[in-house]
Amino acid sequence: MTQPLGPVMLDLEGPFITRAEKALLADTAVGGVILFARNVESAEQVRALCQDIRRIRPDLLLGIDQEGGRVQRIKTGVTRLPAMARIGELYAEDPEQGGQLASDTGWLLGMEMAACGLDVSFAPVLDVESGVSSVIGDRSFSTDPEHVAALGARFIQGLHEAGMAAIGKHFPGHGGIEADTHLTLAEDARPLADLKARDLVPFIRLASQLDGVMPAHVVYSAFDSRPAGFSPAWLGMLRESLGFKGAIFSDDLTMAGAHVAGGPVDRAQAALAAGCDMLLVCNDRDAALKVVGHCQALENKRIGKLRYARARPDLQALSALKRWRRTNARLGELVD
């Protein structure tokens, strides 16, 4: 019988599990592991690493940021993905071709990540680019919210065809600010009506299709003085007005944009109180240990539903699939 999944998702030091990490992963407060570039040497090595993690805890949710463009952790042994803005440009010229490629890309990504042993990639990015963001930029499909919603829907469709969950980010929209929330607390002072007419559009359209959502460490001061990931008002809107039923993942609680809530345990408490289901605590092991210690008696049943549910494909066998070959070739034409 598998043990309940705790609410903490943490990271590892390198491409192999250390003895201390083996003990940490066995802790009932831990519900998942997120991999970063430092954990990755190749697709085959990631698969072996995931197998090693599952020998310790077969139930853990294993995730990664594999968006394409600037944010692609696994580069060797899988398809090199273009920035999603390239697909958006194709869609603006030819909606039929662009939409089909978005669907195929979601499918290919889901198949490749499943073959690497992972359960989820934190994608798609549903932020609407505004031309000012230092963080989002070409990670976004488009500057047009309707295009982002349409392409996001097709990308989600592709992920689901591959049997993989879709995690949309960064609610309610990170594309309208210049600051990098990894480095500082950011504020978006636009009226709520403006956000609803633009940045919120993809989330409003796609809330019923998404399996997970990640809120932004941004203060939308016209609506709430707290960052969205610590805001019962924002996450309440997501649940109640938008009807979202899936899991809510905090963005990394060690980011500078999260420090407004206090120390590591204070941030964890604030995120849980606001409505987050899973707490990401990365790049700071002391902080992770404090949060794990605080979350000993907690579990969340929404997380277990995101596990990849069917047999994992063989990475080497994917090239035998016509859809993979076609999509791989098309994406290769769009990579910068």
N, C-alpha and C positions, 0 to 999 in steps of 0.2 A: 504494500500500500504506500503510495507516495505521500509525503508530508505536505501540509498546506504551504502555499507560496507566500512568503513574506513580501513587504512592500518596498524593499530596497534593491535597486539595480546598481551594481558597482563595476569597476574596471579592474584590469590586471596590469601587472608591471611590465610584462614582456611577452614574447611569443610562446612561452611555456609557463605552466602553473608552478609556483613556488610551494614549498612545504607549508608556509604560513597561509598562503591562499587556499590550499586544500582544506585547512581547518576553517577558514572564513566562509568558504562556499558551502560548507556543511551546516552553517548556522541557519536556523529556521527563519530568521528575519530577512534573509537574502532570498529574493525571488527571481533575480536575473543578472546577467552579465552583458555589458556592452563592450565591443572590441573597438580599438583605435588603431591608427597606423602602426604604432609601436608593437602591436600584437600580431602584425601581419607580415609574413614573408612571401607567401604564395597562397593560391586557392587550396592546394592540397594540404599545406601546413595548417591553414585555418580549419579545414575539415578534421584534421588530426587533433587540433586543439579543442574543438567542440566535442569530439568523442571523449577526450580526456576529462573535460568538464562534466559530461554526462555520466561518466563512471562514478563521479562523486555525487552528483545530483541529477538524475535523468529528467527531472521535472523542471529545471531552471529554464527561464525564457532567455534565449540568446539573441542579441541584437547587434546592429551595426549601422553606421551612417554610410550608405552607399547610394548617393543621389546621382552621381555623374559630375562631369566638369571638375570644379575645384574640390568637391567633396566626394571622393571615392577612395575608401580605405584599402580595398583589395584591387590591385592593378595587374598582378601577374597570374595568368591562368583563367581569367574571365574577360568578358567584353569590356573594352574601354568605352565608357559612356560619355557622350557630349553633355555640355551644360544644357539644362532643360529649355533655356531660352532659344537654343537652336531649333528645337522641335516647335516652339512657339512661333518662330519666324516662318517655318514651313507651313504651319497651320494658317498664318495670316495670308499666305499666298495661295494655299490650296487646303481648305478645311478638311476635305475627305482624306487626302494623303497624310496631313498632319495628325488628324485624329487617329487614323489607323496606326501610325507610327507610335503615338503615345500609348495606345493599347498594347502593341507589340513590345514596346520597351518595358512596360510594367510586367508583362508576362516573362520576358527574357530575364529581367532582374530577379523576379521571384524564383524562377527556375534555378538560376545560377546561385543565388544565396541559399536556397534550400539544398542544393548539391554541395555547398560548402559547409553544411551542417547548421546553418542559422535559421532562426524562427521568423525574425522580422528585420526589415530595413526601415529606418525612420524616414519614410517617404510616402507620399509626395510632398514637396514644398508647395504650399498653397498661398504663400505670400504674393501680393501684387506689387511688382516692382514700380517704383516711382521715379527712379533716376537719382535718388539721393542716398540710398542705403549703402554703407560700406560693407555690409555683411551679406545681404541678399543678392542684389545685382542679377547676374545671369543664372543664379540658382532658381529664379522664378521663371515660370513659363512665359509671362507676358506682363506688359503694363496695363492690359485691358482685363478687368476682373471677369468679364464674361468668357474671355479666352482661357483664363486660368481655371475657371470652373469647368469649362467644357473639356479641356485637356486633362485636368485632374480626374474627372469622371472616367475618361478613357484609360488613364494610367491605373486607376483603382480597379477597373474592369480587368485589365491585364494581370495585375497582381492576384486578383481572386481566381482568374483562370488557372494560374499557377499554384493555387492552393495557399496563398500567402496573405497575411493580414496587411491592411493599409493604415499607416500612421500619418495623419496630416499635421503639418506644422507651418507657422507658429501662431496659434490662435491668440487674439482675433486678427492678426496681421502685423508682420514685422517690417513690411516694405516701405513704410513712410517715415522712417527715422534714419539719421546718418550714423548715430553712435553704434559701437559694437558692445553688446551687452556682456560679452566675455570680459570686457575691460572696465565697464562703467555702468551705472544705472542710467537708463534711457527713459525719456519722456516723450510721449506723443500727445500733444495738446489739442488735436482736432476734435470738433464736436462729434458726439455719438452719431448724429445723422449722417455726417460725412463718412464715418467709418462703415456704417451700414450700407451706404450707397456704393462703397468701393471695396475696402479691405475685407469686410465680413462676407461679401458676396459668395466666394468659393465655399466658405464654411457653412453658410446658410443652405446653399444648394446641395452640399455633399455630406452633411451631418449624418444622414441616414445610411450612407454607403460606407463611411469610415468605421474601422474597427478600433482605432485609437486616435487620440489627439494630443499634441504637445503644445501647451500655452507658452507665450513669450514672457521673458523677464523684462517687460516694458510696462511703465506706468502710463495708462491712458487717462490723463488727469481730468478730463471732462466727465468721466464716468466713475472713476474710483481712484483713490490715492495710493492704492497698493498695486504692485505688478500683477499682471493677469494671472500668473501661476499661483499667487497667494490671495487671490480675490474670490470670495464666495459669490460676489455679484457677477463677475465674468463667467465663472465656471457654472454658476446657477443658470445664467442665460444659455450657456451651451447645453446643459441638460434639459432645461424646461422649455425655453422658447424655441431652440433649435432641435430639440428632441433627440440629442445624441445619447446612445445607449452603451457605447463602448468604454474602453479604458482610457484614463487620462494620465499621461506621463509628465512629470515635472521636467523642465529643462534642467541641466546640470545645476545642482544647488551650490556648487562651489564657485560658479561664475560671479563676477563682481556685481552684476545686476541683481543677484539674489541676496547680497549681504545686507540689504536694507532691513531684512527680517530678523537680523541678529546672528548668533552663532549657529553652528551646524544643526544642533537639536532644535533650536528655535525655528530655523528654516524648514526643517522636516515637519514640525508641528504645524506651522503656518500652511504649508502645502497640503498636508492631510486635512486640516480643518477647512480649507477652501474647497476640497473635493478631489484632489489628486489621488490616484490609485497606486501609482508606482513612483518612487523617489529616485532620481538619478543622482548619484554622489560620486563624482569622478575626479581623478587627478589630485586627490588629497586623501591619502589613506587614513590619517588620523581623524579627519572629518567623517569618513565612511564608517570607521569603527564606532565613533560616538553615536551616529545615527542607527547603526545596527544594534547597538546596546539599548537604545531607546525603544526600538521597534520589536522587541522580543515577543510580545504577546499579540502582535498584529498580523493579519493576513488579508488578502483581497482576492475574491473569487473571480473578478473580471479578468485578471491577468492570465489565468490558466486557459481561458478560451482562445488565446492568441497562438497557442502552440500549433506548429505545423502538423497537420493531422494525417498525412498519408506517407507512403514510402518515398524516401528521398531519391531524386534522380542521380544517376552517375554523371559526374561532371564531364568525363570524356565522351559520354554517349550523346550529349546534347547536340553536338555537331551533326548527328545523323538526322536531326529533325529539320524539316524544310523551313518551318517558321523561324527556328533559331538561325539558320544559315542566312535567310533573307534579311532578318532584322539585324544580325551582326554586321552584315555587309553595308546596310543602309546607315547604321549608326557610325560605322567607320568613316563614311563620307562626311559626317558632320562634326567629327572631333577636330578641335583646333590644333 
